[in-house]
C-alpha cells in the first residue's frame, strides 16, 4: 500500500470524516469547529493519506522544550492493524527526538494501552504526579 505523509493539518472535512470513525466526543462536548481549531493550534501534527484519503492522524501539544503531550492519534477502522498507527507514532516520536525532547507524555483511548506499550510507553505509576479535572 502506497501512503503519503503530510506535516500539514488535514482539511476540516477530512479531519471530521476521520474523527467520526473514533466514537470520541460522543457527548458532543465540542463542535467540529472547536475540534478543528484545536488541532490547528498543535505544535506538530502528521497526517497519513492513501489515495488522497485521510487514514491516519496524530498531533503533539508542546512548548518545544520539555512539556510534550501526544494526543488525538487516529487510524480509520478500515486501515487498523496494518501498521498505520505505528507510522503515525514513529513520525511524532521522531519529531520529539529531532527537537531534543526527552520526556513524552501520552493521552490514549481506553483499551489501546497495549499498542502504546509495544512502542515503549509505560503506564503512569499510581504515585506519579498528575491529576485531571473535567468541567
C-alpha positions in Angstrom: 0.0 0.0 0.0 1.4 3.4 -1.0 0.9 6.1 1.6 1.7 9.7 1.8 2.9 11.6 4.9 2.0 15.3 5.3 3.0 17.6 8.2 0.2 20.0 7.4 -3.1 19.7 9.1 -5.8 17.9 7.1 -8.7 19.8 5.7 -11.5 20.3 8.1 -13.7 17.9 6.1 -11.1 15.2 6.1 -10.5 15.6 9.8 -14.2 15.4 10.6 -14.6 12.3 8.4 -11.7 10.5 10.3 -12.7 11.8 13.7 -16.3 10.5 13.3 -14.9 6.9 13.0 -13.5 7.1 16.5 -16.6 7.5 18.6 -14.8 10.3 20.5 -16.9 13.3 21.5 -20.0 11.1 21.7 -21.4 13.5 24.3 -21.0 16.4 21.9 -18.9 18.5 24.3 -17.2 20.2 21.4 -18.3 21.3 18.0 -16.2 20.2 15.0 -15.2 23.8 14.5 -13.7 23.8 18.0 -12.0 20.4 17.5 -10.5 21.6 14.2 -9.3 24.8 15.8 -7.7 22.7 18.5 -5.7 20.6 16.0 -4.7 23.7 14.1 -3.1 25.0 17.3 -0.9 22.0 17.7 2.9 22.2 17.9 3.2 19.4 15.4 0.9 17.1 13.5 1.2 14.3 11.0 -1.5 13.2 8.5 -1.3 10.0 6.5 -3.2 9.5 3.3 -3.9 6.6 1.0 -5.2 7.6 -2.5 -5.7 11.2 -1.1 -8.0 9.8 1.6 -7.0 10.7 5.2 -6.4 7.3 7.0 -4.3 8.4 10.0 -3.6 11.4 12.1 -1.8 12.3 15.3 -0.6 15.5 17.0 1.7 16.9 19.6 0.9 19.7 22.1 4.2 21.1 23.4 6.3 24.0 24.5 9.1 22.6 22.3 11.4 22.0 25.3 10.1 19.6 27.9 6.4 19.6 28.2 5.1 17.3 25.4 1.8 15.5 25.0 0.9 13.2 22.2 -2.9 13.0 21.6 -5.6 12.5 19.0 -3.9 9.6 17.4 -6.5 8.1 15.0 -6.5 5.4 12.3 -9.5 4.8 10.1 -11.0 1.4 11.1 -10.5 0.0 7.6 -6.8 0.6 7.9 -6.2 -0.5 11.5 -3.9 -3.5 12.2 -1.8 -2.5 9.1 0.9 -0.5 10.8 -0.6 2.9 10.2 -0.8 3.8 13.9 2.8 2.8 14.3 3.8 5.0 11.4 1.9 7.9 13.0 3.6 7.4 16.3 7.1 6.9 14.8 6.7 10.3 13.0 5.6 12.0 16.2 8.4 10.5 18.2 10.9 11.3 15.5 9.9 15.0 15.7 10.4 14.9 19.5 13.8 13.3 19.1 14.9 15.8 16.5 14.0 18.6 18.9 15.8 17.1 21.8 12.7 16.4 23.8 13.4 13.7 26.4 10.1 13.1 28.1 6.9 12.4 26.2 3.5 12.1 27.7 0.6 10.4 26.0 -3.1 10.6 26.1 -4.6 7.4 24.7 -8.0 5.9 24.1 -9.4 3.4 26.5 -8.2 -0.1 25.6 -5.3 1.0 23.5 -2.6 0.8 26.2 -1.1 -2.4 24.8 -0.5 -0.8 21.4 1.5 2.0 23.1 3.3 -0.3 25.4 4.7 -2.1 22.3 6.2 1.3 21.4 7.9 1.7 24.7 5.3 3.7 26.7 4.6 2.7 30.3 1.6 3.4 32.4 2.0 6.2 34.9 2.8 5.0 38.4 -0.1 5.2 40.8 2.1 7.6 42.9 3.1 9.7 40.0 2.1 13.4 39.8 -0.8 14.3 37.7 -4.5 14.9 38.1 -7.5 15.7 35.9 -10.5 18.0 36.3 -13.5 17.7 34.0 -15.6 20.8 34.0 
